[in-house]
Amino acid sequence: MRVEAVISEVDVEMPDGNTVAGVCAACTRCDHITESGGTSEASIRRCLALLRESCPAGESNFYVEEDT
């Protein structure tokens, strides 16, 4: 199923404890959130892929950035 996700810029805490600019993707169906360091298109794609991998409902959705 194709599901839209809301993309936002956030500060992301990295494993080493540093904070960097990043992006957050929130599922519009269940509000599940993933984060990635960096603000590039690649970081957004990573967040969308992580939503698919970590869906709490076990669904295998195809996530896309919400149309604004």
N, C-alpha and C positions, 0 to 999 in steps of 0.2 A: 504494500500500500504506500502511496506517496503522501508524506506528511510534511507540513511546513514547520520550520523552527524559527524562533525569534533570535536574531543575532545582536549582541550588545558588546560594547567595549568595556572591559573590567580590568582590575589589577589582579594578577594571578600569582599566588605564592608557589615558588618552584621548590623542588625537593631539597635544594641546598639552603633554603630559608630566605633567599632573595625574592623580592617582588618585582615583577615585570609587567609591562602593558600586554594585554591579551584580549581574547574574545571568549564569549560565553554563548552557547546555543541552548535554547529552552524549547522543548517539545510543546507544540500547541495543543496536543491531546492530553498529556498527563503532567506537564510542567517539569519533567525530568531535565536536569541540567548537566552539561559537560563544559569544561574549560580547556583552553590551550594558550600557551605563551605565544606572543606575536600577534600582529594584527593583519597579516597578509591574507590573500585568498586561500593559500595553502593551510593556514591556521584555521580558517573557517571550515574548509573541507574536512580537516582533521576532527573538529568538533562534531560535524554532522556524521562522520564515520563512527565516532565514539558513541553517539546517541544510538546508532544501530546496534553496536556491540554490547552496550550496557543497558538496553531497554529493561526496566524493571518488570514489565509484563511479558518479557520473553518474545516480543514481536520482532520480525525482521523487516522493518519499514525502510523505505528509501526517503531519506530526509533531504529537504531542499530549503534554501533560505526563503523566509516569508517575503512575499511581494509587498512592497510598501507603497 
